[in-house]
């Protein structure tokens, strides 16, 4: 946990997001989320927002959707 906090302190949020995305893509680049996984993600927005002071679940969700859409569009057009 302390290592995770040090990583966040030494990196920008976008850097962490990019690394996480790259790691996920390296592990299984063509995987789809199951219905159970999607349900869990939807249910966890408020918990995620609770970990980021000053952000609501809706703000976090909108941010994620915007970033995910931009990444998907870029990835699709690059191939």
C-alpha positions, 0 to 999 in steps of 0.5 A, a space after each residue: 500500500 505504501 509503495 502504491 502511495 509513493 507511486 502516485 506521489 511521484 507520478 501524474 495521474 495520467 502516467 499511472 493511468 497509461 501504465 495501468 492501461 498498458 499492463 492490462 493490454 499486455 496481459 490480454 489485449 483482446 479480452 472483453 469485460 464480463 457482465 459481472 465485471 461491468 457490474 462491479 465497475 459500475 458499483 465501485 464508482 462511488 468507492 473510487 470517488 471516495 478515494 479522490 477528495 473533492 470528486 463525485 462518483 459522477 465526475 470520476 465516471 465521466 472522466 473514465 468514459 472520456 479517457 476510455 473513449 479517446 483511447 479506444 478511438 486512438 487505438 482503433 484508428 492506429 490499427 
